[in-house]
Amino acid sequence: MAQTAMATTRSALTEADIRTLVRGVSAEERAAAALKLCRVIESQPLTDEERETAAEILRVMAHDAAEMVRRALAVTLKASPLVPRDVALRLARDVEAICLPILNFSPAFTDDDLAKIVRLGGPVRQLAIARRPMLSRTVTAAIAEHGGDRAVAAACANDNADFAEDALAQVVERFEAHERVLLAVAYRRVLPLSVTETLVGLVSDKVRDHLISCHAVAPKVALDVAVGAAERATVDLVDQAGHTHDVKGFVAHLNGAQKLSASLLLRALAHGHMTFFEWGVAELSGVPHHRTWLMIHDAGPLGLRAIYERAGLPARLFPAFRAAVDTFHSMEFEGGTRDLAKFQQTLLQRFLTQPDTASRDDVDYLLDKMDQLSGEARREAAQTA
């Protein structure tokens, strides 16, 4: 140990403190001396020579056999730039009470150090690193490839963690059945388009609506979610919407369960369930049904848009809702398989002619999806004829 160098340290670090740290009989004595020394090192400005002395003192602490001495160092100087890299690496291999504070905060580690610990250190150390104030792409790539679900979720929820697109794609692929991880990815402030569109097919309606509303999603993907091949549960809900006698109670139940989504409302409307749509918008907007009805069926151009915006529904999907409502008004929709096919065909034509609708590619995609629905309706009609 560099006891000669230690003797040159500033007057605040007394010879008695250093002797106690090095030669103290009991662990308690050495821990008290370590705590005092760490506080002085942290609080006092040091010259370059004094920094070297402080580093030697910290190495003495890191090699102490008593856990409480090493813990005094790890906790007191967890975020200090004065901790040498070799000391930080030694503490990172220590017991959890010592390694976790250092792994959470210490600036002594290089990105490669942290990536290696992620690969070899186990889930507890992975989680500590995932929660650091800043994470580079080198570290997040290691977490994406080797991290357990808790560490990956924590890193994805950390908006100061810089993820490359391929790392996020790897996370989604590895944890496509882990809701906590997918939620953490979905609610990041910024998401690559490819990751967003993959998530759309994996998450709940509420999270899906968040992705469509807050992130860049191709309109054809949004339309696919809304009127295309939605998951079985959504289809079942739409079918129930057309048969329940207590529509008000039904939509209130769906809203309470966070399932009254924009995609569900549009899918229901595309199946002709106008009453469900009216009550759903009333529930989301907090406007009584009779007033909601008047605004939806207002002959002017502003009523539907006003109640739509009041309900908090995504602006990007408004043209599709506008086309569906106008189509409903333009024909006598009485239900039934054949009537549904006619309704959907008319809806497509109206959507095609809207001046503020999506691009031609997006309309073609919607056309394909609605053709599928109409084809299914015609096949069902032929079977029942």
Number of C-alpha atoms within 10 A of each C-alpha: 10 11 14 9 15 21 15 13 21 17 8 12 19 14 16 10 19 21 15 18 25 18 11 15 10 11 16 13 15 26 24 17 23 28 22 18 24 23 14 16 25 18 9 10 10 17 11 9 12 17 17 17 22 26 20 20 24 25 20 19 28 23 14 17 10 15 17 20 25 27 26 24 27 29 17 19 22 24 18 17 12 19 25 20 17 14 21 23 18 13 24 22 15 16 12 16 15 22 24 24 23 30 30 20 19 22 20 21 20 11 16 12 13 26 23 13 21 29 17 12 15 13 18 16 23 29 24 21 28 29 22 20 13 17 21 15 16 16 26 27 23 20 29 26 16 19 24 18 20 16 24 30 26 22 31 28 21 20 17 14 21 18 23 16 16 14 20 23 19 16 25 22 14 15 17 16 12 14 15 16 23 23 17 17 26 25 17 15 11 14 20 15 14 15 21 24 20 15 22 22 16 17 19 18 22 15 19 23 21 16 22 24 16 15 19 15 18 15 19 19 19 23 23 19 23 22 22 20 15 16 13 8 9 18 15 10 17 19 14 15 21 17 11 12 10 10 19 17 13 19 23 18 13 15 15 10 10 13 18 22 23 25 27 22 24 23 25 25 22 25 22 24 21 21 15 24 24 24 23 27 27 24 21 19 18 13 16 12 17 11 12 24 21 14 20 24 16 12 12 9 12 12 16 22 18 13 23 23 14 15 18 12 21 16 11 14 20 19 17 24 22 21 22 25 20 18 23 21 12 12 12 10 16 11 14 12 19 15 16 20 22 15 24 22 18 19 24 21 13 16 24 19 10 13 8 10 18 19 12 10 11 17 18 15 18 25 19 13 18 21 16 14 20 20 13 14 19 16 12 13 14 11 8 8 6
